[in-house]
Amino acid sequence: MFYKRIVFMLIFTLLFFIPCRQAITFAQNNSRPISQEVSSIAGTFKTENALQAPAGDSVPTIDRGKLVIFSGGKQIGIEDFHLSADCSGESSDELSMGGQTLKFSSQIILDPKTLRARRIILEQGSSLRLVFDVNGSDVRLTGSKEAIGQTDADAVILENNLWYQHFFLVKHFDEQKGGAQQFKAFVPSLMQTFPITIELKGAIGPFPDATPKLTWYEVAAPGELRFEVVTNALGKLVYVGIPSQQADAVRGEYAGSVTQLRAAVSPKVAASTGNTSYDAPPGAAFTSEEVKIDVKGYRLAGTLLLPKDCGGPCPAVVLVTGSGQQTRDEPVPFRGLEQYKPFRQIAEALASQRIAVLRVDDRGVGESTGLETLKAATTSGFADDTRAQVAYLRTRQEIDASRIALVGHSEGGMIAPLVAASDSRIAAIVLLAGPGKPGSEISLYQARQALDALPNMTREEKEQKFAEEREYIKAVREGRDLSKYPAEARLPWVIEWMKYDPIPTIRKVRQPLLILQGTLDQQVSADQAQLLEEAARAAGNKDVTIHLFQGLNHLFLQAQTGAVSEYSSLQTTSISGEVLLTISEWLQSRLHAR
C-alpha cells in the first residue's frame, strides 16, 4: 500500500527512511545461536563508530552498552549507546539489511529536571546532519536542512530507529500514580507529534541472564504501534520490542534470554492483534492448507483455501499484496485497525463460493525467505513471485489450470496486469485501487497531500519542499546522477516505480478485467481507475468492468476524507460487504464457479 512510500524529498523524513521493502519489519529466523550472532556483529562493528566518554568528562555515565537489533528473529545490527547523568544520550548505529549497510548516529539532550527535550542531533555519515533545537513548543531545524515547527512542550522524544531512547521514555512514567498514563510523543525527523500511552505491566522473569526483577512497560502509539520495554532492577534498558514490525533489540548481556523475553511480553500482544492462525473457521465450506513454494533460491510460505465440494477441479485466485512487504492477510499497521485483514476476508468469501484462494507472505517476511534479495528487488521482480504461485497452482490436481485469476491491491494492481499480459492462460484479473499513472505522478500527488496536511509549515516552505521532491523525481526519470540523495532513495524499486507507466501494460491485457476503486482514495486517486478502463477498452479488451465505491478510501473502508491521517480513527474494521459481493459475483461469472 502506497502510504508507506509517500514522500521522498521531504528531506527531514529521509534520514532514516527505508522503503518498506527494506524496512525493519518482518524477516527470517537465523539458525546460528544468538551468542554467536552477538559475537559476530560485535566483532565486526567498527571501533571508530563506538562512542567513547570524553576525557576528563565531569558528567557521570549512568549507562553504556550495546543493544543487539533483530528483525523477525534475525540479527541485523548493533546500537552502541552512552547515557549520562545530565539526561543526555548518544548512539552510533549500524544496520545491515538485504546486503546494504546503514550507519547513523544520534544525540538526545533533555532537561534533567523535567525530561523535556532541548536538542536532538541526527547524522548519517557526512552527507546529512539535522539539529533540532526545542524551546518549549517551538522547534527549529538547522544543519543540512532548515525548518520551523511546533510540538507539545512536554512531549517525549520518540525518534525512528533509535532504541536507547526508550530508557528516557519510561522515565516519564509516574509509578506512584500508576495506571495507563497519557503523553505526547515528538518524532523529530518527521516534525510530528502524536499521543501515546505508557502503562506499567508488572514484573517478569526470572531469566538466566537477568537480575531477579525485570520490569515491563507497554507504550501504545497510533497505527497499531506498541513498544514493549523491559528494564532491570537498576533501571537499565534490557529489551525493546515492536511486535507489529517483528523488530526488537536486547542488551548484549541479556541476549541469551531474548527468546524468553519475547515470550514474556507476548500475551498482551496476542490479545491486541487478534487471530494469527490461518486455519479455516469451524464449520467452513473449505479447508486450509499451509504451502511452500520455491522461487529462485528463496521460498514463499502461504495458505491455500480449498472448497470442500467444487464438483471437479476448482477455479482459483491468487491474491497479490500492495507495496511494502506484507504477510498473507495484508494487515494494516494502524492502531484501531488491528482486526482489519482484507485478504483474509476476501479469501474466505471466495472460498465459500467454491473458488480456491492462495495467499502468501511476501518475499522476506513472515514465514517466507528471501530477505537478502530485497535490496535489488523491483515491482517487475515481484511479478515473478506471483508467476511462481500461479505455476504452483497448476501442479495441483484440485485446481483447474485454465481457471486461475489474479486479485491485486495497490501495487498488486500493477503486478496482476504484468503477469496477465505475459500469460494468456490467466483467466481474469481484478484490480483493487490499481495505479493508472506513472509512479512519478503518484509520488508528486502523495507529496502534495502530505505537505498540505502539515500544520506548522508556511505555504512558502511547503512549496520549497514540493519543488525538491519534483526535482528528485525529474532526476530519476532522466537518469541523472542520484549520488546526492540518500542511498535508500536510489534503490532499484524506487527508480523503477518512478519510471513505470502502467498504461502500456494494461493495453496488452486481453483477459476479463474488473477495476474497483474508492472515490475517497487519497493514495491512488479515483480518476486512475477510469484511465485504466479507457486504455483497456481502446486497446480492444471487450470485457472491462469498472465500479467506483462512494465514500471508500484506499483500504476500501468507509471514510470521511480518505486521508491516511484518518486511518486510525475509522469506525469500521471490515472491508465493505458491497466490495466483497462485487468481487465474488464477478469472479463466479468469469471463472464459471459451480
Secondary structure, 3 states (H helix, E strand, C coil): CHHHHCCCCCHHHCCCCCCCCCCCCCCCCCCCCHHHHHHHHHHHCCHHHCCCCCCCCCCCEEEEEEEEEEECCEEEEEEEEEEECCCEEEEEEEEEECCEEEEEEEEEEECCCCCCEEEEEEEECCCEEEEEEEECCEEEEEECCCEEEECCCCCEECCCCCCCCHHHHHHCCCCCCCCEEEEEEEEHHHCEEEEEEEEEEEEECCCCCCCCCEEEEEEEECCCEEEEEEEECCCCEEEEEEHHHCEEEEEHHHHHHHHHHHHHCHHHHHHHHCCCCCCCCCCCCEEEEEEEEEECCEEEEEEEEEECCCCCCEEEEEEECCCCCCCCCCCCCCCCCCCCCHHHHHHHHHHCCCCEEEEECCCCCCCCCCHHHHHHCCHHHHHHHHHHHHHHHHCCCCEEEEEEEEEEECCHHHHHHHHHHHCCCCCEEEEECCCCCCHHHHHHHHHHHHHHCCCCCCHHHHHHHHHHHHHHHHHHHCCCCCCCCCHHHHCHHHHHHHHCCCHHHHCCCCCCEEEEEECCCCCCCCHHHHHHHHHHHHCCCCCEEEEEECCECCCCCECCCCCHHHHHHCCCCCCCHHHHHHHHHHHHHHHCCC
